[in-house]
Amino acid sequence: MITPLDIENKKFAKQMMNGYSVDEVDDFLDDLTVEYEKLFKENAEYKNEVIKLKVAKVGDYVFWLM
């Protein structure tokens, strides 16, 4: 999985002619890093919530078995 830090630290080789604008690529990677970091954190929160819900559901089943 690519992390926000991977995106932030990505470097591209510079070309003399017909290459991409270094500034435009850097700006895009900065924007991408910010958005990806938000999604990365949100996904981790959702995973934690799923675990909590699973534990609660197992607790319900254990209660009914007693």
PDB file with SEQRES, HELIX, SHEET and CRYST1 records, atoms N, CA, C and O in Angstrom:
SEQRES   1 A   66  MET ILE THR PRO LEU ASP ILE GLU ASN LYS LYS PHE ALA          
SEQRES   2 A   66  LYS GLN MET MET ASN GLY TYR SER VAL ASP GLU VAL ASP          
SEQRES   3 A   66  ASP PHE LEU ASP ASP LEU THR VAL GLU TYR GLU LYS LEU          
SEQRES   4 A   66  PHE LYS GLU ASN ALA GLU TYR LYS ASN GLU VAL ILE LYS          
SEQRES   5 A   66  LEU LYS VAL ALA LYS VAL GLY ASP TYR VAL PHE TRP LEU          
SEQRES   6 A   66  MET                                                          
HELIX    1 AA1 PRO A    4  ASN A    9  1                                   6    
HELIX    2 AA2 VAL A   22  LEU A   65  1                                  44    
CRYST1    1.000    1.000    1.000  90.00  90.00  90.00 P 1           1          
ATOM      1  N   MET A   1       0.842  -1.177   0.000  1.00  0.00           N  
ATOM      2  CA  MET A   1       0.000   0.000   0.000  1.00  0.00           C  
ATOM      3  C   MET A   1       0.889   1.243   0.000  1.00  0.00           C  
ATOM      4  O   MET A   1       1.890   1.318   0.712  1.00  0.00           O  
ATOM      5  N   ILE A   2       0.503   2.182  -0.796  1.00  0.00           N  
ATOM      6  CA  ILE A   2       1.229   3.452  -0.844  1.00  0.00           C  
ATOM      7  C   ILE A   2       0.739   4.317   0.307  1.00  0.00           C  
ATOM      8  O   ILE A   2      -0.464   4.472   0.514  1.00  0.00           O  
ATOM      9  N   THR A   3       1.672   4.871   1.041  1.00  0.00           N  
ATOM     10  CA  THR A   3       1.326   5.737   2.165  1.00  0.00           C  
ATOM     11  C   THR A   3       1.442   7.202   1.745  1.00  0.00           C  
ATOM     12  O   THR A   3       2.066   7.504   0.728  1.00  0.00           O  
ATOM     13  N   PRO A   4       0.849   8.113   2.515  1.00  0.00           N  
ATOM     14  CA  PRO A   4       1.019   9.534   2.210  1.00  0.00           C  
ATOM     15  C   PRO A   4       2.492   9.950   2.176  1.00  0.00           C  
ATOM     16  O   PRO A   4       2.883  10.811   1.387  1.00  0.00           O  
ATOM     17  N   LEU A   5       3.289   9.342   3.024  1.00  0.00           N  
ATOM     18  CA  LEU A   5       4.720   9.665   3.051  1.00  0.00           C  
ATOM     19  C   LEU A   5       5.408   9.216   1.755  1.00  0.00           C  
ATOM     20  O   LEU A   5       6.320   9.890   1.275  1.00  0.00           O  
ATOM     21  N   ASP A   6       4.979   8.088   1.190  1.00  0.00           N  
ATOM     22  CA  ASP A   6       5.534   7.641  -0.091  1.00  0.00           C  
ATOM     23  C   ASP A   6       5.281   8.676  -1.186  1.00  0.00           C  
ATOM     24  O   ASP A   6       6.159   8.972  -1.997  1.00  0.00           O  
ATOM     25  N   ILE A   7       4.073   9.212  -1.191  1.00  0.00           N  
ATOM     26  CA  ILE A   7       3.729  10.220  -2.200  1.00  0.00           C  
ATOM     27  C   ILE A   7       4.547  11.484  -1.971  1.00  0.00           C  
ATOM     28  O   ILE A   7       5.089  12.063  -2.912  1.00  0.00           O  
ATOM     29  N   GLU A   8       4.631  11.903  -0.717  1.00  0.00           N  
ATOM     30  CA  GLU A   8       5.359  13.125  -0.391  1.00  0.00           C  
ATOM     31  C   GLU A   8       6.833  13.025  -0.773  1.00  0.00           C  
ATOM     32  O   GLU A   8       7.429  14.015  -1.195  1.00  0.00           O  
ATOM     33  N   ASN A   9       7.417  11.856  -0.631  1.00  0.00           N  
ATOM     34  CA  ASN A   9       8.846  11.686  -0.886  1.00  0.00           C  
ATOM     35  C   ASN A   9       9.170  11.254  -2.311  1.00  0.00           C  
ATOM     36  O   ASN A   9      10.345  11.096  -2.645  1.00  0.00           O  
ATOM     37  N   LYS A  10       8.161  11.057  -3.163  1.00  0.00           N  
ATOM     38  CA  LYS A  10       8.396  10.605  -4.531  1.00  0.00           C  
ATOM     39  C   LYS A  10       9.147  11.670  -5.318  1.00  0.00           C  
ATOM     40  O   LYS A  10       8.783  12.846  -5.299  1.00  0.00           O  
ATOM     41  N   LYS A  11      10.193  11.246  -6.005  1.00  0.00           N  
ATOM     42  CA  LYS A  11      10.982  12.141  -6.847  1.00  0.00           C  
ATOM     43  C   LYS A  11      10.974  11.603  -8.274  1.00  0.00           C  
ATOM     44  O   LYS A  11      10.994  10.390  -8.488  1.00  0.00           O  
ATOM     45  N   PHE A  12      10.945  12.497  -9.233  1.00  0.00           N  
ATOM     46  CA  PHE A  12      10.965  12.135 -10.638  1.00  0.00           C  
ATOM     47  C   PHE A  12      12.254  12.627 -11.270  1.00  0.00           C  
ATOM     48  O   PHE A  12      12.797  13.661 -10.881  1.00  0.00           O  
ATOM     49  N   ALA A  13      12.735  11.875 -12.249  1.00  0.00           N  
ATOM     50  CA  ALA A  13      13.935  12.288 -12.967  1.00  0.00           C  
ATOM     51  C   ALA A  13      13.612  13.534 -13.797  1.00  0.00           C  
ATOM     52  O   ALA A  13      12.525  13.652 -14.362  1.00  0.00           O  
ATOM     53  N   LYS A  14      14.559  14.445 -13.860  1.00  0.00           N  
ATOM     54  CA  LYS A  14      14.363  15.669 -14.636  1.00  0.00           C  
ATOM     55  C   LYS A  14      14.859  15.438 -16.057  1.00  0.00           C  
ATOM     56  O   LYS A  14      15.898  14.816 -16.281  1.00  0.00           O  
ATOM     57  N   GLN A  15      14.088  15.958 -17.013  1.00  0.00           N  
ATOM     58  CA  GLN A  15      14.479  15.874 -18.414  1.00  0.00           C  
ATOM     59  C   GLN A  15      14.689  17.274 -18.952  1.00  0.00           C  
ATOM     60  O   GLN A  15      14.040  18.226 -18.521  1.00  0.00           O  
ATOM     61  N   MET A  16      15.588  17.384 -19.882  1.00  0.00           N  
ATOM     62  CA  MET A  16      15.894  18.696 -20.438  1.00  0.00           C  
ATOM     63  C   MET A  16      14.787  19.198 -21.361  1.00  0.00           C  
ATOM     64  O   MET A  16      14.427  20.375 -21.318  1.00  0.00           O  
ATOM     65  N   MET A  17      14.252  18.320 -22.186  1.00  0.00           N  
ATOM     66  CA  MET A  17      13.248  18.761 -23.152  1.00  0.00           C  
ATOM     67  C   MET A  17      12.054  17.821 -23.114  1.00  0.00           C  
ATOM     68  O   MET A  17      12.187  16.630 -22.831  1.00  0.00           O  
ATOM     69  N   ASN A  18      10.903  18.371 -23.400  1.00  0.00           N  
ATOM     70  CA  ASN A  18       9.670  17.603 -23.526  1.00  0.00           C  
ATOM     71  C   ASN A  18       9.306  16.832 -22.262  1.00  0.00           C  
ATOM     72  O   ASN A  18       8.605  15.823 -22.333  1.00  0.00           O  
ATOM     73  N   GLY A  19       9.763  17.288 -21.134  1.00  0.00           N  
ATOM     74  CA  GLY A  19       9.422  16.647 -19.870  1.00  0.00           C  
ATOM     75  C   GLY A  19       8.299  17.410 -19.181  1.00  0.00           C  
ATOM     76  O   GLY A  19       7.822  18.431 -19.676  1.00  0.00           O  
ATOM     77  N   TYR A  20       7.895  16.899 -18.048  1.00  0.00           N  
ATOM     78  CA  TYR A  20       6.850  17.566 -17.268  1.00  0.00           C  
ATOM     79  C   TYR A  20       7.452  18.723 -16.481  1.00  0.00           C  
ATOM     80  O   TYR A  20       8.638  18.720 -16.153  1.00  0.00           O  
ATOM     81  N   SER A  21       6.631  19.689 -16.191  1.00  0.00           N  
ATOM     82  CA  SER A  21       7.054  20.812 -15.371  1.00  0.00           C  
ATOM     83  C   SER A  21       7.270  20.305 -13.946  1.00  0.00           C  
ATOM     84  O   SER A  21       6.356  19.750 -13.336  1.00  0.00           O  
ATOM     85  N   VAL A  22       8.452  20.492 -13.431  1.00  0.00           N  
ATOM     86  CA  VAL A  22       8.790  20.034 -12.087  1.00  0.00           C  
ATOM     87  C   VAL A  22       7.877  20.691 -11.052  1.00  0.00           C  
ATOM     88  O   VAL A  22       7.417  20.037 -10.117  1.00  0.00           O  
ATOM     89  N   ASP A  23       7.623  21.964 -11.223  1.00  0.00           N  
ATOM     90  CA  ASP A  23       6.762  22.678 -10.275  1.00  0.00           C  
ATOM     91  C   ASP A  23       5.333  22.146 -10.297  1.00  0.00           C  
ATOM     92  O   ASP A  23       4.706  22.000  -9.248  1.00  0.00           O  
ATOM     93  N   GLU A  24       4.818  21.854 -11.493  1.00  0.00           N  
ATOM     94  CA  GLU A  24       3.461  21.323 -11.594  1.00  0.00           C  
ATOM     95  C   GLU A  24       3.362  19.929 -10.961  1.00  0.00           C  
ATOM     96  O   GLU A  24       2.389  19.628 -10.270  1.00  0.00           O  
ATOM     97  N   VAL A  25       4.348  19.102 -11.195  1.00  0.00           N  
ATOM     98  CA  VAL A  25       4.358  17.762 -10.598  1.00  0.00           C  
ATOM     99  C   VAL A  25       4.442  17.874  -9.081  1.00  0.00           C  
ATOM    100  O   VAL A  25       3.717  17.178  -8.371  1.00  0.00           O  
ATOM    101  N   ASP A  26       5.310  18.733  -8.580  1.00  0.00           N  
ATOM    102  CA  ASP A  26       5.448  18.920  -7.132  1.00  0.00           C  
ATOM    103  C   ASP A  26       4.149  19.431  -6.507  1.00  0.00           C  
ATOM    104  O   ASP A  26       3.740  18.968  -5.442  1.00  0.00           O  
ATOM    105  N   ASP A  27       3.507  20.383  -7.175  1.00  0.00           N  
ATOM    106  CA  ASP A  27       2.240  20.914  -6.674  1.00  0.00           C  
ATOM    107  C   ASP A  27       1.167  19.834  -6.641  1.00  0.00           C  
ATOM    108  O   ASP A  27       0.410  19.722  -5.677  1.00  0.00           O  
ATOM    109  N   PHE A  28       1.114  19.044  -7.707  1.00  0.00           N  
ATOM    110  CA  PHE A  28       0.130  17.958  -7.755  1.00  0.00           C  
ATOM    111  C   PHE A  28       0.386  16.940  -6.655  1.00  0.00           C  
ATOM    112  O   PHE A  28      -0.554  16.491  -6.000  1.00  0.00           O  
ATOM    113  N   LEU A  29       1.636  16.571  -6.444  1.00  0.00           N  
ATOM    114  CA  LEU A  29       1.965  15.609  -5.392  1.00  0.00           C  
ATOM    115  C   LEU A  29       1.637  16.166  -4.015  1.00  0.00           C  
ATOM    116  O   LEU A  29       1.203  15.419  -3.138  1.00  0.00           O  
ATOM    117  N   ASP A  30       1.835  17.456  -3.809  1.00  0.00           N  
ATOM    118  CA  ASP A  30       1.463  18.079  -2.533  1.00  0.00           C  
ATOM    119  C   ASP A  30      -0.038  17.971  -2.297  1.00  0.00           C  
ATOM    120  O   ASP A  30      -0.477  17.599  -1.208  1.00  0.00           O  
ATOM    121  N   ASP A  31      -0.824  18.299  -3.324  1.00  0.00           N  
ATOM    122  CA  ASP A  31      -2.284  18.205  -3.207  1.00  0.00           C  
ATOM    123  C   ASP A  31      -2.716  16.756  -2.990  1.00  0.00           C  
ATOM    124  O   ASP A  31      -3.574  16.473  -2.154  1.00  0.00           O  
ATOM    125  N   LEU A  32      -2.123  15.862  -3.738  1.00  0.00           N  
ATOM    126  CA  LEU A  32      -2.447  14.445  -3.630  1.00  0.00           C  
ATOM    127  C   LEU A  32      -2.117  13.906  -2.241  1.00  0.00           C  
ATOM    128  O   LEU A  32      -2.881  13.118  -1.684  1.00  0.00           O  
ATOM    129  N   THR A  33      -1.004  14.319  -1.690  1.00  0.00           N  
ATOM    130  CA  THR A  33      -0.597  13.873  -0.358  1.00  0.00           C  
ATOM    131  C   THR A  33      -1.617  14.289   0.694  1.00  0.00           C  
ATOM    132  O   THR A  33      -1.973  13.494   1.564  1.00  0.00           O  
ATOM    133  N   VAL A  34      -2.084  15.520   0.620  1.00  0.00           N  
ATOM    134  CA  VAL A  34      -3.062  16.027   1.588  1.00  0.00           C  
ATOM    135  C   VAL A  34      -4.349  15.210   1.510  1.00  0.00           C  
ATOM    136  O   VAL A  34      -4.864  14.761   2.535  1.00  0.00           O  
ATOM    137  N   GLU A  35      -4.865  15.017   0.304  1.00  0.00           N  
ATOM    138  CA  GLU A  35      -6.122  14.284   0.135  1.00  0.00           C  
ATOM    139  C   GLU A  35      -5.975  12.815   0.505  1.00  0.00           C  
ATOM    140  O   GLU A  35      -6.855  12.241   1.147  1.00  0.00           O  
ATOM    141  N   TYR A  36      -4.868  12.211   0.102  1.00  0.00           N  
ATOM    142  CA  TYR A  36      -4.649  10.798   0.392  1.00  0.00           C  
ATOM    143  C   TYR A  36      -4.486  10.568   1.892  1.00  0.00           C  
ATOM    144  O   TYR A  36      -4.958   9.562   2.421  1.00  0.00           O  
ATOM    145  N   GLU A  37      -3.825  11.491   2.572  1.00  0.00           N  
ATOM    146  CA  GLU A  37      -3.651  11.372   4.016  1.00  0.00           C  
ATOM    147  C   GLU A  37      -5.005  11.391   4.732  1.00  0.00           C  
ATOM    148  O   GLU A  37      -5.223  10.640   5.683  1.00  0.00           O  
ATOM    149  N   LYS A  38      -5.914  12.260   4.264  1.00  0.00           N  
ATOM    150  CA  LYS A  38      -7.255  12.299   4.842  1.00  0.00           C  
ATOM    151  C   LYS A  38      -7.954  10.952   4.668  1.00  0.00           C  
ATOM    152  O   LYS A  38      -8.541  10.423   5.612  1.00  0.00           O  
ATOM    153  N   LEU A  39      -7.886  10.405   3.464  1.00  0.00           N  
ATOM    154  CA  LEU A  39      -8.531   9.115   3.188  1.00  0.00           C  
ATOM    155  C   LEU A  39      -7.868   7.977   3.963  1.00  0.00           C  
ATOM    156  O   LEU A  39      -8.545   7.064   4.435  1.00  0.00           O  
ATOM    157  N   PHE A  40      -6.555   8.036   4.090  1.00  0.00           N  
ATOM    158  CA  PHE A  40      -5.793   7.025   4.820  1.00  0.00           C  
ATOM    159  C   PHE A  40      -6.235   6.980   6.284  1.00  0.00           C  
ATOM    160  O   PHE A  40      -6.455   5.903   6.837  1.00  0.00           O  
ATOM    161  N   LYS A  41      -6.365   8.150   6.906  1.00  0.00           N  
ATOM    162  CA  LYS A  41      -6.796   8.237   8.305  1.00  0.00           C  
ATOM    163  C   LYS A  41      -8.257   7.808   8.447  1.00  0.00           C  
ATOM    164  O   LYS A  41      -8.613   7.099   9.388  1.00  0.00           O  
ATOM    165  N   GLU A  42      -9.093   8.240   7.512  1.00  0.00           N  
ATOM    166  CA  GLU A  42     -10.509   7.885   7.555  1.00  0.00           C  
ATOM    167  C   GLU A  42     -10.688   6.365   7.444  1.00  0.00           C  
ATOM    168  O   GLU A  42     -11.509   5.777   8.148  1.00  0.00           O  
ATOM    169  N   ASN A  43      -9.926   5.750   6.570  1.00  0.00           N  
ATOM    170  CA  ASN A  43      -9.989   4.304   6.399  1.00  0.00           C  
ATOM    171  C   ASN A  43      -9.574   3.582   7.683  1.00  0.00           C  
ATOM    172  O   ASN A  43     -10.195   2.591   8.066  1.00  0.00           O  
ATOM    173  N   ALA A  44      -8.540   4.070   8.337  1.00  0.00           N  
ATOM    174  CA  ALA A  44      -8.102   3.462   9.596  1.00  0.00           C  
ATOM    175  C   ALA A  44      -9.199   3.581  10.658  1.00  0.00           C  
ATOM    176  O   ALA A  44      -9.420   2.648  11.431  1.00  0.00           O  
ATOM    177  N   GLU A  45      -9.884   4.725  10.694  1.00  0.00           N  
ATOM    178  CA  GLU A  45     -10.977   4.908  11.653  1.00  0.00           C  
ATOM    179  C   GLU A  45     -12.120   3.937  11.363  1.00  0.00           C  
ATOM    180  O   GLU A  45     -12.705   3.370  12.286  1.00  0.00           O  
ATOM    181  N   TYR A  46     -12.436   3.746  10.087  1.00  0.00           N  
ATOM    182  CA  TYR A  46     -13.499   2.803   9.713  1.00  0.00           C  
ATOM    183  C   TYR A  46     -13.130   1.373  10.096  1.00  0.00           C  
ATOM    184  O   TYR A  46     -13.970   0.616  10.582  1.00  0.00           O  
ATOM    185  N   LYS A  47     -11.881   1.015   9.877  1.00  0.00           N  
ATOM    186  CA  LYS A  47     -11.434  -0.339  10.246  1.00  0.00           C  
ATOM    187  C   LYS A  47     -11.575  -0.554  11.750  1.00  0.00           C  
ATOM    188  O   LYS A  47     -12.020  -1.616  12.187  1.00  0.00           O  
ATOM    189  N   ASN A  48     -11.201   0.440  12.537  1.00  0.00           N  
ATOM    190  CA  ASN A  48     -11.337   0.338  13.992  1.00  0.00           C  
ATOM    191  C   ASN A  48     -12.801   0.209  14.394  1.00  0.00           C  
ATOM    192  O   ASN A  48     -13.135  -0.554  15.300  1.00  0.00           O  
ATOM    193  N   GLU A  49     -13.667   0.949  13.724  1.00  0.00           N  
ATOM    194  CA  GLU A  49     -15.099   0.878  14.027  1.00  0.00           C  
ATOM    195  C   GLU A  49     -15.657  -0.511  13.697  1.00  0.00           C  
ATOM    196  O   GLU A  49     -16.468  -1.048  14.451  1.00  0.00           O  
ATOM    197  N   VAL A  50     -15.232  -1.080  12.593  1.00  0.00           N  
ATOM    198  CA  VAL A  50     -15.674  -2.429  12.222  1.00  0.00           C  
ATOM    199  C   VAL A  50     -15.244  -3.436  13.285  1.00  0.00           C  
ATOM    200  O   VAL A  50     -16.018  -4.318  13.655  1.00  0.00           O  
ATOM    201  N   ILE A  51     -14.034  -3.309  13.768  1.00  0.00           N  
ATOM    202  CA  ILE A  51     -13.550  -4.213  14.821  1.00  0.00           C  
ATOM    203  C   ILE A  51     -14.403  -4.068  16.072  1.00  0.00           C  
ATOM    204  O   ILE A  51     -14.791  -5.065  16.682  1.00  0.00           O  
ATOM    205  N   LYS A  52     -14.694  -2.831  16.454  1.00  0.00           N  
ATOM    206  CA  LYS A  52     -15.533  -2.606  17.641  1.00  0.00           C  
ATOM    207  C   LYS A  52     -16.910  -3.222  17.465  1.00  0.00           C  
ATOM    208  O   LYS A  52     -17.439  -3.832  18.395  1.00  0.00           O  
ATOM    209  N   LEU A  53     -17.494  -3.072  16.294  1.00  0.00           N  
ATOM    210  CA  LEU A  53     -18.818  -3.631  16.039  1.00  0.00           C  
ATOM    211  C   LEU A  53     -18.799  -5.154  16.054  1.00  0.00           C  
ATOM    212  O   LEU A  53     -19.732  -5.783  16.552  1.00  0.00           O  
ATOM    213  N   LYS A  54     -17.752  -5.740  15.517  1.00  0.00           N  
ATOM    214  CA  LYS A  54     -17.629  -7.204  15.536  1.00  0.00           C  
ATOM    215  C   LYS A  54     -17.513  -7.709  16.973  1.00  0.00           C  
ATOM    216  O   LYS A  54     -18.153  -8.694  17.340  1.00  0.00           O  
ATOM    217  N   VAL A  55     -16.709  -7.045  17.775  1.00  0.00           N  
ATOM    218  CA  VAL A  55     -16.537  -7.440  19.177  1.00  0.00           C  
ATOM    219  C   VAL A  55     -17.868  -7.327  19.915  1.00  0.00           C  
ATOM    220  O   VAL A  55     -18.222  -8.210  20.697  1.00  0.00           O  
ATOM    221  N   ALA A  56     -18.597  -6.260  19.674  1.00  0.00           N  
ATOM    222  CA  ALA A  56     -19.889  -6.068  20.328  1.00  0.00           C  
ATOM    223  C   ALA A  56     -20.867  -7.165  19.904  1.00  0.00           C  
ATOM    224  O   ALA A  56     -21.621  -7.681  20.730  1.00  0.00           O  
ATOM    225  N   LYS A  57     -20.853  -7.517  18.629  1.00  0.00           N  
ATOM    226  CA  LYS A  57     -21.767  -8.546  18.132  1.00  0.00           C  
ATOM    227  C   LYS A  57     -21.415  -9.904  18.739  1.00  0.00           C  
ATOM    228  O   LYS A  57     -22.312 -10.653  19.125  1.00  0.00           O  
ATOM    229  N   VAL A  58     -20.133 -10.232  18.827  1.00  0.00           N  
ATOM    230  CA  VAL A  58     -19.706 -11.484  19.455  1.00  0.00           C  
ATOM    231  C   VAL A  58     -20.150 -11.495  20.910  1.00  0.00           C  
ATOM    232  O   VAL A  58     -20.589 -12.526  21.419  1.00  0.00           O  
ATOM    233  N   GLY A  59     -20.038 -10.354  21.580  1.00  0.00           N  
ATOM    234  CA  GLY A  59     -20.491 -10.255  22.966  1.00  0.00           C  
ATOM    235  C   GLY A  59     -21.979 -10.551  23.080  1.00  0.00           C  
ATOM    236  O   GLY A  59     -22.400 -11.184  24.049  1.00  0.00           O  
ATOM    237  N   ASP A  60     -22.784 -10.114  22.125  1.00  0.00           N  
ATOM    238  CA  ASP A  60     -24.212 -10.412  22.120  1.00  0.00           C  
ATOM    239  C   ASP A  60     -24.463 -11.912  22.024  1.00  0.00           C  
ATOM    240  O   ASP A  60     -25.318 -12.449  22.727  1.00  0.00           O  
ATOM    241  N   TYR A  61     -23.717 -12.583  21.156  1.00  0.00           N  
ATOM    242  CA  TYR A  61     -23.892 -14.018  20.981  1.00  0.00           C  
ATOM    243  C   TYR A  61     -23.494 -14.779  22.234  1.00  0.00           C  
ATOM    244  O   TYR A  61     -24.161 -15.737  22.624  1.00  0.00           O  
ATOM    245  N   VAL A  62     -22.407 -14.351  22.861  1.00  0.00           N  
ATOM    246  CA  VAL A  62     -21.942 -15.004  24.075  1.00  0.00           C  
ATOM    247  C   VAL A  62     -23.005 -14.847  25.187  1.00  0.00           C  
ATOM    248  O   VAL A  62     -23.256 -15.785  25.944  1.00  0.00           O  
ATOM    249  N   PHE A  63     -23.612 -13.674  25.272  1.00  0.00           N  
ATOM    250  CA  PHE A  63     -24.650 -13.441  26.245  1.00  0.00           C  
ATOM    251  C   PHE A  63     -25.820 -14.424  26.067  1.00  0.00           C  
ATOM    252  O   PHE A  63     -26.340 -14.973  27.039  1.00  0.00           O  
ATOM    253  N   TRP A  64     -26.215 -14.629  24.813  1.00  0.00           N  
ATOM    254  CA  TRP A  64     -27.351 -15.515  24.530  1.00  0.00           C  
ATOM    255  C   TRP A  64     -27.006 -16.981  24.772  1.00  0.00           C  
ATOM    256  O   TRP A  64     -27.901 -17.789  25.017  1.00  0.00           O  
ATOM    257  N   LEU A  65     -25.731 -17.335  24.707  1.00  0.00           N  
ATOM    258  CA  LEU A  65     -25.323 -18.723  24.922  1.00  0.00           C  
ATOM    259  C   LEU A  65     -25.282 -19.094  26.401  1.00  0.00           C  
ATOM    260  O   LEU A  65     -25.295 -20.274  26.750  1.00  0.00           O  
ATOM    261  N   MET A  66     -25.232 -18.099  27.254  1.00  0.00           N  
ATOM    262  CA  MET A  66     -25.114 -18.367  28.692  1.00  0.00           C  
ATOM    263  C   MET A  66     -26.428 -18.677  29.303  1.00  0.00           C  
ATOM    264  O   MET A  66     -26.507 -18.927  30.506  1.00  0.00           O  
TER     265      MET A  66                                                      
END                                                                             
